C-alpha cells in the first residue's frame, strides 16, 4: 500500500526490496517533489555474506540473489521527459564490510580463478578501514545503485547499469552530490541499494568494500528536462575524501593497447605487479586493494593505441600515519 507525505521525511525499510527493474513493480511509498526519504539497505550480497563469514560463503554464493534494491518510490508529478533530482544528504555505513574475488567475475577473472574473501572493520571514529598493519583506506561511502524503472515492458536485472541509472558503481555519488536521472515512466519509481564504504574508479575485482547502509535522499521533479537522457551528477564544491589526510601524491601505471578494454586490463596487471614487488602483497591482496583504492582513467584515445592509467594515493601506505 502506498503512503503519502507532504514535504516530510519518510522511510523505506530493509524488507521493502526487489530484484528486478520493472515499471510494473508496485511502489512501497508515494511522495511529493521536495520530500526526503531514508533507506535502510542490505549489502550487495543480499545478506549472503555477514560479519563472521568464511570463504565458504563465496563457494555457496548465489549470484541470482545479489544486488537487491530498495523501493520503489513513486514521486507525484514525475512524467516522461522530466528529470528526477536526487540530493544525497547523508550516508551511514555499518561497522563492517567485505571485499571478495569471485571466480568468473571481475576485470581479470581469467587470471584469478580462486575465491578470496576479506572482512573489513569500518572504524567510524578514525574514518578508515584497515587493510593490514601498513595500509588503510579512507572511508568514502556511496550507494552503488540508484535508478529508475525503464519505460519499456519487461523485467530487467539489477546488476548492469542503464540510461536510467541502476548499478552505476560511481564513487563520486557521495554525500553532497546531486544526481539527475531521466524519467521514463510515470512516478519515476526510484530504488537504491548496494552500499559501498570505499571503492576505486573501476571496481576492478568486481567488489568494493561492500556494506549495509542507511541513506538519506531528497527528491525533486525537474519538469521538461528532455536533455537529461542518461545519468548526470554534480559534486559539491571541493568534495574531498574524509577524513582529511596528508596528500603524498599518487603512483600511477599505464596500460597501452589498441583495444580500450585490454589497455585497462594491462593497467591493472601492471598495478598488481608493482604492489606485489614493492609492498609485500600477494597477487590476490593486490587485486582487491586495486579494486577498493585504485582509480582507472583514460589518458588518451586518439592515437592508434589507447592509454589507460591506474593510480593509487601514496598516503594509504604511510606506515607512520597508519599507526604501524
Secondary structure, 3 states (H helix, E strand, C coil): CCCCCCCCEEEECCCCEECEECCCCCCCEEECCCCEEEEEECCCCCCCCCCCCCCHHHHCCCHHHCCCEEEEEEECCCCCCCEEEEEEEEEEECCEEEEEECCCCCCCHHHCCCCEEEEEEEECCCCEEEEECCEEEECCCEEEEEECCCCCCCCEECCCCECCEEECCCCCCCCCCEEEEECCCCCCCEEEEEEECCCCCCCCCCCCCECCEEEEEEEEEECCCCCCCCCEEECCCCCCCCCCCCCCCEEEEEEEECCHHHHHHHHHHHHHHHHHHHCCCCHHHHHHHHHHHCEEEEEECCCCCEEEEEEEEHHHHCCCCCCC
